[in-house]
Amino acid sequence: MALTALQVMQDAPVIPVIVLDDVSDAVSVARALVQGGVRMLEITLRTPQALACIEAIARQVPQAVVGAGTLHRAADGSAVVSAGAQFAVSPGYTAALGLACTDAGIPLLPGVATASEIMQALNDGFSQLKFFPALQAGGVAMLKAWSGPFADVQFCPTGGITASNAAEFLALPNVVCVGGSWLVPAQAVKDKDWQLITHLARESHGLSF
């Protein structure tokens, strides 16, 4: 049975937003997160090695559910599926990207920052959405305002979310999870401090309501 966007969101309070420059770190990061109870891993397409990192995790860490983030174009949908990604996340939304992911059979969490973008995503069949950049686009107050006109939409706020403010977002009824980069600090990856990543992953479970 194919994974749904809602299942991706419901798995844990935090989806880690991961930037990897070196394929040799990918499997270790994934294993550290899984050991900490975090399985849904968003590997962002921000580096030349991102697709190779997704492929390595998909092949070597079967306990993880590896996804791809920062999709921009329709072609990205088929590319990440070919690499082994099981879900996709984008900073914004276009109908072309939505159709490409649907055709590729991969669930998409499209990014939205305005009511018009939400309406376009809903029109194309997407009701689980990434609110990005969450803090800069209105934060908790904006999500509260949207709860009335968009009562059927579930959000994953991302952008400016930290361990100190995540609980405030997760307390909202229209927020299922948050996306955050703090679970995989760049310095921890550089230092190969996998224990710290596992610790941060375990701590993130205490944010759920």
Buried (B, 14 or more C-beta within 10 A) or exposed (E): EEBEBBBBBBBBBBBBBBBBBEBEBBBBBBBBBBBBEBBBBBBBBBBEBBBBBBBBBBEEBEEBBBBBBBBEEBEBBBBBBEBBBBBBBBBBBBEEBBBBBBEBEBBBBBBBBEEEBBBBBBEBEBBBBBBBBBBEBBBBEBBEEBBEEBEEBBBBBBBBBEBEBBBBBBEBEBBBBBBBBBBBBEEBBEEBBBEBBBBBBBBBEEBEE
